[in-house]
Amino acid sequence: MFENLQDRLGSILNGLTGRGALSEADVSAALREVRRALLEADVALDVVRSFTDRVREKAVGAEILKSIKPGQMVVKIVHDELIEMLGGEGVGIDLHAPAPVVVMMVGLQGSGKTTTSAKIAHRLSTRDKKKVLMASLDTRRPAAQEQLRQLGAQASIDTLPIISGQSPTDIAARAVQAARLGGHDVVILDTAGRTHIDEPLMVEMADIKKRSNPHEILLVADSLTGQDAVNLARNFDERVGITGLVLTRMDGDGRGGAALSMRAVTGKPIKLIGVGEKMSELEEFHPRRIADRILGMGDIVSLVERAAENIDAEKAAAMAAKMAKGKFDLDDLADQLRQMQKMGGMGGIMGMMPGMAGMKDKMAAAGLDDRLFGRQIAIIQSMTKAERANPDLLKHSRKKRIAAGSGTDAAAINKLLKMHRQMADMMKMMGGKGKGGMMKQMMGGLAGKMGLGGLGGMGGMPDLSNMDPKQLEALQNQAEAAGLGKPGGGMPGLGGGLPGGLPGLGGAKLPGLGGGFPGLPGLPKKK
């Protein structure tokens, strides 16, 4: 969603950081461009004005530290003000109230209230181990109550039995009573929407609020609607009193202005963002991380969290044991590729790596998209069990059979085998050099600089599943200090100073990566 804004701000601020000294005129010219970029991204005019005024005030009067160039200081000020505009600290759903805690979902029709209600219920039950009851109060839209019931069945969440003819306020009262009797921790009320704000809708919302006494009232808004979403939030807040916002379709190609404006205009925190269709694709909104992504600084913490959620701990332990012995067969490689797919594919991972946002276009030009993973997995799946365990068996006739089975050709199979051979050699190096070998140098060095002692798991990687939220939150700041949080920073334990902060992309090569990622043809080097 923020790609266009990211590109514009990135080029403006890169022009500043290369200079030795900055005049007030330089800062004004840059801020003019920043202002234009924010307006083009559909950020509200008064928000843009106050943002640029605050940046100018701080930039002109800033004391430049000896170790920092003036341009870098301006980038830091823009970064800090962007965080401030987005809300400073992230705020989650507040469940500190007597059970059952009532969460009321409001918003216009088609904004994704019903799906978001199910996503929140799934998140609370899986992550927070809460017993959740969902109830649909939408008696107007055909099959709205049935939709919520089916979503509940998919996610194994309790839903309130449907009784036809009941009014929304009666359903709300029955839901709270049923949750109390059923020992539920949270009850989520999915209210009806309209195509536009009208008086009957607001009266109904006020009546439901009076009958159910909700602890949280979350406004669900489509982030692609732009400035209209800001007016929507203002109207709902005045009439019903919302406690937070949930933005849906943040994975879309909108300009992101609504997300940047809503917190500043309404004063209400954005609590959650929908980043996809799946039940699990709902994330907490962290202003610092979003600001880092917009300015191309990456988002290491979210990447670690996503890895923790998607990596199977047992498989990781088995892989670590194999690596310790220097073994790495084609089944292991297929597992690695599937893990990358789960974590959002190449684009999703690259967008979170510090300084890597600009590499997406180069990768696309080189034909490196997520379909490549699918083709490589198809090749491996077309092999027999013996061939996967021992790739040396693969002679011409076998390759011909595999190519026919996977819909590829011999060249693609040879590339995959070459990449596997190089990675297997790397695994031997990692397993061979004393306690943890090369892997400990790479990952242990990184984790050590981030203050995550007690390394275990994958050859020196910290055990992600046991990290508490405070450690994860501290990770970004520590990553920046280690040179990971800004473009051009090096990867600790890899000799540092690699352009873009990732090995193999124009800098030092990681064995088996062809100058790039595992199994991917080498990327064009930076000029």
N, C-alpha and C positions, 0 to 999 in steps of 0.2 A: 504493500500500500504506500509506503513512504519512499519508494525508489526514485521518483522524479525529484522530490524535495531533497533527497539524499544526494543525488547527482549535482543539483544546482548549488546547494550549500557547500558540498565538498569542493567544487571547483572554485567557488568564491573564497573560501577559507584557505585553500591550498595556495592561492595567489598571495595571501597575506603572510603565510608562514615562511615563505622563501626569502623574505626581505630582512635585511639587518636592522632597519629602523623604520618606524611608522610615524607619519605626520597625522595631524587631525584630519586633513583632507583625505588621506588614504582610508582612515577609519570611516569617514562619512560616505565615501564612494562605495566601500564594501557594504556598509549598512543599508545603503540605497538598494543594492542588489539583493541583500538578505530580505529587505522589506518586500521587494517585487516577488521574490521566490515564495515567500509566505502567503502573499495575496493570491498568487497563481495556484497555490495549494489549497485555496479556499478557506484560509484562516480568517476569522472575523477582523474587520478593519480596526476596531478599537483595541483588540488584543494585539495586533501587529504593531500599532502605534506605541502602546505602552511598553511592549517588548523591546523595540528598537531604541526607545528613549532610555530605558534602563541600561541597555548594553552600552549606548554612547556615553552615558554618564559615568559608568564604571570604567570603560575602556580609556577615555580621555584622562581620567584622574588616576589611572592604575599605576602603582609603583611596579616597575619591571624588575623582576629578580635577575641577578647576575647570570644565573645558569639558564635562563629562559629567554628566547627571542620574543620581541614585542608581538609578532604575529601569533605565536603560540599562546601568548597571554590573552589575546582577543578571542581565540578559539575556545579557551577555557571559560572566558566570561560568557560567550554565546552558549556554551554547553551548560553552564550553571543556570543561566536564565531560562533555557529551554526546559530544564528539570523543574524549575520554579513554576513555569507556565503550565506544565503538565500535572502539577500538584505536589511537588517535593517528595514526600514519602508515599509508598504504596499502601493502600488501605484495603484489607480483605473484608469478607462478609462477617458482620459482628453477630456472634452466637451467644454472647454473654447476657443471658436473660433466662428466667425460669422456663423449663420445658413445658409444653412444646413451643419452641421459638417460631413465630409466624413470619414468613417471608412472602411479601406480596409483590407480584410481577405486574407492571403496568407498561403501556405503550400502544402505538398504533398497530392496525392490522397489517400483517405481512412483515413485521420487523424481526420475527423469530422468537416471540415470547415462549411458545409451547416447547420448541426444541431447546431453547436456553434453559427453561425450567427443568427439563429432563437432564440436561448437561450438569446443571448446578447440583441436582439431587444425586447424580452419579458421582460427582466430585466429592460431595460431603460424605457419601456412604463409603467410597473406596479410600479416600485420603484421610478423612477425619473420623471414620468409623462411626458415623451417626446413623440412627434409624430415621429414615425420611418417609413422609407421606405426601403425595402430590394430589391436588384436587383441581379440576378444571371448572372454572366459573363462567365459561363461555357458552351460553345457551343459545346464541344467535347463529354462529357459524356452523354449518352442517358438519357433523362428525368431529367437531373440535374435541369433545370429551373422549370420543373413541380414539382419536389420535394420541392424546396424552396417555390413555390406558395402554395402548400398544407400545409406546415409548417406554413406559414403566415396566412392561413385561420384558422388553429387550434388555433393559438395564437392571432387572431384578429389583425394582423399586416399588413399594406399595402405592396403590392409587385408590382414591375414594370411590366406592361403588356408585355407579350412575343411577340416579332416580329421576325419571323424566317428569317434567312439570314443575320442578323446584326453581325458585328464583335464585339469582347469584348470591344475594345476601344470606339466604337460608342455607345454600350449599357451603358458604364460608363458615357459618356457625356450626354446621354439622361436621365439617372437616376438622375444626379446632377441637370439638368434643370427641370425635373419633380418634384423633391423635393423642388426646389426653388419656383416653381409655385404653388405647393400644400401646402405650408406653413409647411413643415416638418422640425423638429429640427435636425434630424440625418438621414443620408443615409448610409446603410451598403452594401458594394460591396463584393459579394461572388465570388472570382476569381476561375479559373480552376486550378487543380493540375495535377501533373504527377506522375508516379510510381517512378521516380528519378529526380534529378536536371539535366536539360539540357539547352543548350543555347537558343533555341526558347522560352522556358518557361520564362527565365529571361528577354529576350527582350520584351515579351508580358507584363510582370509585370511592366517593366520600362515605356512602352508606356501608360499603364493604369494609372500609377502614374502621368505621365506628363499631361494626359488629365483631370484627376479628382482632382488633387492636394489634396490628402488625409491628414487629420490632424493626424490621427492615422493609422499605418500599423501594424496589429497584426498577428504574426506568430502562427498558430495553429499546435501544435505538439502532437503526441501520446506519453504519458509518458511511455508506455510499450516498446518503441523502444530503450531505454537505451542510450548509448553513441552516437549512430548515430544521435539522436535528437540534440545533442550539435553541431555536424558538420553541420547539416542542418541549425541550427540557425545562425551559423557563416557565411555560404555561402549566405543565404538570406540577412543577414545584410550588407555584403560587396557589394552585387549587387543592392539591392533595398532600404536598410536602414530601418530596422524595429524599431518601437517605444516600442514594448512590446511583451510578450509571453502569449499564452493561452495553458495550458496543459489539454488534455482530458484524460479520463479513469483513473482518479486518484483514483477511487474506485476499480480498478483492483488489481491483486495480483503481480504486478511488484515489483521491488526492490527499486524503488524510487530514483535511482542514477541520472537520468536525471534531475529531479526536483531540486536536491541538486547541480548539476553541472552547469546548464544552466545560472543561474544568475551570478555565479562567472566567467564563461568563456566568456560570451558575454557582460556582463555589462548592459544588458537590463533587466528591471524588469519583473517578472512573475505577470501579472495583474489579471488573472482569472484562476480558475481550474474547470474542469467538473467532477462532483462527482456522476453522474448517468445519466439515459436515459431521465428522465422527463425534461420538459421545465424549471421547477423551480430549477433543480439540477445543478446550476452554482454558484460558490462562489468566493468572492474576496480572493486573496492570501495574507495572513498575516504572514510574516516570524516568528514573535514571537509566534503566535498560533501554527504554524506547528512545531516549535522547542519544544514547550511545550508538544505537542502530542508525538513527537519522544522520548523525555526523560521521558515520562510517567507522566507528571505533569498535564495532563488534559487540557481542553480548555473551561473554564467556559463562556467566552464571546460568543463563537460560539454557545454554548448550549443555552444561553439566547436569542441570535438572532434567532436561529432555533425555539425556543419556541414562540417568538414574532410573527414569520411568520406563525406558524401552529396553535396556540391557537386562537380559535374563541372568540373575546372579549365579545360578548353577552352571549355565553354559560358560559364563566368564571364568568361573573357577576351574572348570574342565579345560578350557582353552589355556589358562595360565599354567596348569600342570603340564600340558602338552608342550607349551613354549619353553618351559623350564628344561624339558628334555630335547629341545631343538626340533620338535616335530610340528609339521604344518601341512596338512593334505588339502585336497580340493574341496572336501566337505567343509573344512574350517573356513576356507576362502568364501564359499557360498554363504556361510553364516555371517561373515563380516559384511558382505554386500547387502544381505537382508537387514542387518542392523542399521546400515546407513540409509536404506529405504525407509525404515520405521522412523528414523530421526528427521524425516523431512526431505530426504534425498540430497543431492549435491547442492541445489539452490538453497535449501533450508539451512544446511550446515555452513555454507559459504557466507550467507547473510549474517551469521552470528560470529564469524571469525574476525578478529581485529584487522582492519585494513584490507579485508578481502572483498568488500562489496564491489569494487571496481573490476574484479576479475570475472564476474558473471558473464559479461559480454564476450570476453575473450574465450571463455569456455564454450559458450554457445557457438561462436564462430569456428571453434575447433571440433564441433560435433560432439561435445561432452555434455549430454543431457542425461536425465534419469533413466531413459530407455536403454542406455548402455548397460546399466546394472541388470535390467531384465534380460537382455541378450546374453550376458555373461552367466547369469544363473541358469538360463535355458541350456547353454552349452554344457554346464556341469551336470545338470539333471539328465541330459541325454547320454551320459556315460554310465557304465556298469559300476557296481560297488567296488570291484577290484580295480577298475581304471581310476576311480576317484582316489583310492588309497595309494595307488602306485602309477603316477602319470607316465612313467617310463614305458609302460605297456603300449602307449599310443603310437602306433605306426600308421602308415598311409591309409590302409584299408579301414582301420578303426576310425581315423579322423573323418574319412569320407562318410561313414555311417553316422557319426555324431553330427556332422554338418547338415546332413539330410534331416536328422531328427530334431535339430534346433533351429532350422531355417537360416543357418549362417553359412560361412565358407571356411576353407582350411586356414586362410590368413587370420581370421578372427580367433580360431582355435589356437593357432601358433602364438598369437599375441597374449592370449589368456595363459597359456603354458609358460611363456617366457616370464610374464609377470609373477606367476606362482613360484617359478624357480627362484627368482630374485627375492621374493618375500620369504621363501623357505630358508634361503641363505641368511637373510636378515634375522629370522627367528633363531637360527643356530647361534648367531653372534650374540643375540639377546640372552639366550639361555646359557651361553658358555662362559661369559666373563665374570666369574666369582659370584657374589651375592646380587643376583638380579641383572648383572651385565649391562649391556647397552640400554636395555629397557629402563633400568633404574636411573641411568644417567639422563635419559630423555624425560621420563615421566616423574621420576623421583626428584630430579632437579627442579622441575616445574612445581611439584607439590610442596617441596621443601621451602621454596621461595614464597609460597602462598601461606605458609604456616600451617599446613595440613599434615602434621606428623603422624606417626603410627601407620606407615604405609603397608598396605596388604593388597590382596586381590590380584589384579593383573600385572604381575611383575613390577611392582612399584607404584601402580596407580592407587590413589586413595579409594577406600570402599565408599562409593557414592551413596549407597542405600543407607548408610549409617550417619551421613552428614546431616546436622540439624540446620534449620532455615537460617540461623544467624551466621553459621559458617559459610553457607552459600552466599548470603548477602555480603559478607566481608570479602568474598572471593574476587569480586569485580575490582574493588579498590586495590587489593593486593596484586591482582593481575596487572593493573596499570603500573603499579610500582615496579613490577618485574619486567616491564617493557611490553606487556601484551595488550594493554588497553588503548594503545594509540597506533595509528598507521605507521609502519616502518619499524615497529618494535620487534625485537628478536624473540625467539623461543628459548627460554632458559634450558640449559643442558644441551643445546644444539649449536653452540658456538656463537649464539646471539646474532643480532644485526642482520637477519634475513629479510629482504624486501618483502613487505606485506605481512611479515610475521608468520609465514607458513613455509616450511621447507618444500623445495621442489617446484616452487612457482617463480622461476626466474632467479632463484638464489641457489643455495646448496641443495643437492639432490638427496632424497631419502632412498636407500637401496630398494630396487624393485618397483619404483614408481615412474620410471621413464621420464623423469624430470617433472612429475606431477603426482597425482593420487594413485593408490593401488589399482593396477589394471587399466589405467586410463592412458591413452597416448600422451606424449609429452606436450605440455602447454607451450604456446609461443613465449619466448622469454621477453621480459620487459626491456625496452630499448634503453 
